[in-house]
């Protein structure tokens, strides 16, 4: 009986160590890689610091963009 208990304990410890190692490996793989740098022609201008806006200003930024796009697309379809 003591041998069986020892085997179960060793198996449990091995399983816990194996699961921890797999989780650690998954966490290391899940780290996002650095995004590739854009070519110089595609970089934003130096005056575009903090653009697009974040926080509450982002919603206004997107809404204004959709409004401008809607106005542009409806120019030719006047009834």
Buried (B, 14 or more C-beta within 10 A) or exposed (E): EEEEEEEEEEEEEEEEEEEEEEEEEEEEEEEEEEEEEEEEEEEEEEEEEEEEEEEEEEEEEEEEEEEEEEEEEEEEEEE
